[in-house]
Amino acid sequence: MKKTPALFHLLLNRTIPLPLCLSFSPSLLLSFFFSCVFLTTTMPAKAQTDALKSRAESSNYEETSRYDDVMNFIAALQRQTKLLRVESFGKTEEGRDLPLMIMASPMVATPQAAQASGKAVIFVQANIHAGEVEGKEAMQHIARRIALGDLRPLLDKLVILIAPIYNADGNEKISLNNRTAQNGPIAGVGTRENANRLDLNRDYMKMEAAEARALIGLFNRWDPHLIVDLHTTNGSYHGYHLTYSPMLTPNADARLISFERDKMLPAITEAMQKQHQFRTYYYGNFSTKDALQYEFENFQAPRQEGKEKVWATFDHRPRYGNNYAGVRNRLTILSEAYSYLDFRGRVAVTEAFVEEIYKYSAAHAKEIVALLKRVDKDTVSRKTAELGIEFESKALDQPVEILVGEVVKKQNPRSGKMMTTMIEDKVTPVKMLDYGLFAAKRNVAVPRAYLLRNEPGMKTIIEKLKLHGIVMEELTKPASIEVESFMIDKFTRATRVFQGHREISIKGHAQSEKVDFPAGTLVIQTAQPLAKLAFHLLEAESGDGFVAWNFLDDYLGDGKVYPIYKLTKNTKLVGKVAR
C-alpha cells in the first residue's frame, strides 16, 4: 500500500504502459483503486481548506487581504454551502464590485422576503477605512463559522448581511507607509480615504462617493434593523482591547438610545470579558475639561498637565455612520479595535465582538423587530414635536473607572519604522468623568412638511433626497400657502477646507407669510419613517445638512430668505408622489 500512491502518479502521468498495467495482480489493482478514491477526496479537501483561509491566517497575520483574496474567499465559501448568496450592492469609484454576503436559512431571495421572515436583519460592514483592516479579516472568519461551523444556529433567528470590503479601492493601495504606528500587519495596509480622497465615514449625508451612494441604496432596499461598522482606533493609550460607540445623536429616538446603552451593550461587554477575556468599553480619548470646547473634526485630545483628565467621545452629527443610522430609526454599533494591540489580537477581538453582537441579537430578535416597528409607527404619527439644532457635550452622572494603558515601541521588520505596542498587563483604572453623551442646547419645532420649488438650483438636493430614500410629493396645482420662512441674518463660511468643502452655517429668524408655489413644487412630509433624516438635511441651521455642505450656496447670504419653507399647520394640498 505504501507504494500505491507512487503507482497512482505513474499511471496518471502515463509513465507505465497500459499492457503492463493489465499484468498487475487483482489485489494490487484494488489497492490502487482505493488509493485513487482516497487521494481524490483528500487532495481537494486540502485545497478547499486553504481557499477558506483569510490572507491574514495564511500569512501568519503578517499581511491583510487584497480585494481578490476576499472575492476568492467568498467564492470558495459559496461553493461549500447553500446558506450564502452573494450580490453586488454597487461599484466603487474605480469600478470594483462591492460584494454583499447574504446568509440565511432558509435563503431569502429578496429584501422583502427577509423582512417578511420576521427575523432581525443584521448588517455588518468592514474596511470603511482601508488602513483599519481587522474587520475585513474577522468577517471572513465569522462567515466561515456561520456557513460551516459553530455559528450556524444564528440563522434560526437572524438574516445576516456582510459587506467585508467597503472601501475596496483604498484597500488596494497597500503601503508600508500607511498607519505606521499601528501594531501590524507588518506588510502594510491601505488608505483611509477612497480613490477620490473622500473619508467614507464623513460622507453619509452629502453622498459624494460612489461607495456611499451604493451603501445607502443598500439601506433603502434591505432596511437592516442593526448596522455594525468595524474600525480601528487612533490616539489615546487606554487599556481596552476594543472600544465601541452606540448612536451619539440625541435626536435619535430615546427608546433606541436606551436599548443600546442600558441593555445591549452592557450585556455584550459582560460576555466579552466572561467568554473571551477581552476588556471593552465605550469609545473615547483622554482629554481635559478645558479642551472639550473643541472642533468636532480631527479631534485629538491634548495632554494638559495639572488639569482634570476626562474621557470624551467623538461627534453627534449624522455624517458619521453610527449617527446616520440613529436618525434613520435603526440600531447601530461602531467598533474600534485597539490599534496598539497586535494584528492577530485585533482580528480576534473584533471577531469575538461581532459574535456576541450576533448572539445578543438572535436572543432578542423579536424584541428588536417589535421595537423598531413601534419607533417607525410613532415617527409617522408625528409624535416628535421638536428636535435639537444646537448641541453640547455631556458627562455621565457619576465618574467611572477608565482603564489607562501603557505602550512600548518596536521596529517593523519590513519597513524599519517604529510601531506602538500595547503592554498587556500594564493597565491602571483611573476614576474620571466620561463625556460620552451629547445634549441639545436648543430645539426647533418639527414642521408638518418642507416645501421647495422644483427648479434648476434645487436639482442636486432633490436627487440626494431621493437617494436617501426620503418620500416626496409634488403639487399638481399651483397653491398659495401660509408657511414659515427663514430670514438669514448671518452667513458664515469655514476658513479651512474639509472633504473638499468649506462648510457653511447660517443664523436668522423665522417669520410667517403666504407664499405662492407653482405646480411641481416638492413637499416632504414629516409623517414618514425618515422624518428625522429629512430634518437634518433640510433645516436651515442644521450643522450637517444641505446648507453645511455647500449645496445651497447660490441661495444663501445675509438678508436672503432660505429657499426651503416649512408647513406648520394642517393644510390640505393637492399632490401626487414624486418619482
C-alpha angles and dihedrals in degrees: 000000000000089000095047099084088054089049089050092056092047091052092043090054091043092240091137115059116240095241089057090050090057090058092061117110118259091244091054092048090049090051088049091052094053091045089055090052091048094048097044091053099041099042096056089044089058090048090048091051091052091048090054094057120096116234088250090060096042092049094047088251094300093114139037128224122275120215093264091050090057094045091048091049091051091049092049092049092047090055090059102046143042090207094080130073121175130205137163113248093193144310134278124239088266093049103259117147114246107225121220116194112208114196120185142139111241093023117248117222097198142020088250090058090051091054092044091054090072089228123129111258110220121191122194123185126189136188098031083146104039094208088062097070111158093090090059091055095040093054091054089053092046093049090051091052092049094049100039110009151034099325096061092105090066088078091066087074106018143055104211124207120188129187099184100178110030098158093047096158094052089048092062093057092076113167139163087232095065118097091346095175091058115104098248169278082177094206092066140256139240131264130284093231131059124246091284092051092251121144103231091205090063095045104073095102102035095037097201095148122079087226093056092050089050093049095050089047086056090052090051093050102039100026095201117208092219128029118197122192120194121213144152124238131246127196129014124069101233131159102244128106090212137004128199142194133210120202109307100193111107087207090074116100110281091228092059092048091049094047091055100040100036103034119010105041097041089053092048091047090054092048092049091057098038100041102030107017092235122143113225137170143155114304118261148130131232113261139144131253090249092053095057092090087082138143106256096225120081092000111185110175111232122225109237119183119226095019129108111271118224137178112239133186125216126250144335100208122114093232081089115077098235092054093041089057089050094057088048088059093249133127117249143180128191115202125204116188111203108261093211093057108093118267095253089052093048091053090048096049092046091050091049092048094052090045091056092045089054093046093050091046092050092050091050100032096124091047092051094048092047093047094054092047090055093048092050091046092051091047091053088049089056094238091153106084098180142007135202121269100173124038144190136197115260132195127223114261095258135026115263134203110262118192112238114201139199130222141193132203125245133174123255102233092214102044101025089226124128120259126197116238130197117235099223099206098039100089124136124189111223122184113231143140116281112217092195099137141064128212133195114255092187133017132199129200118264107236125223089243145345121233128202132168116249097235135135095268090057096050096101097049093044089055092048092050088055092048090052089056096245113156115236134185129199129216112249092197134034113263139189104219134183105234142160113253128192121229113205113229098169131023118192129185121196116248095221131058118244122184089343094308139098098215122230132217127183134194126195147120136276126239136179120238143148112252130188113232122190126225109279093042108145121238120198108196117206090214090095135091093252094053093119092052089050089050092055093047099045108032112109095227097039112134092213108033140093092296094054094050096051097249092127101037094123090061098045134089142106111304095014126122115244106246097227116078132201126228106211101170132063099264127171111234129185108225150120136227111281116234 
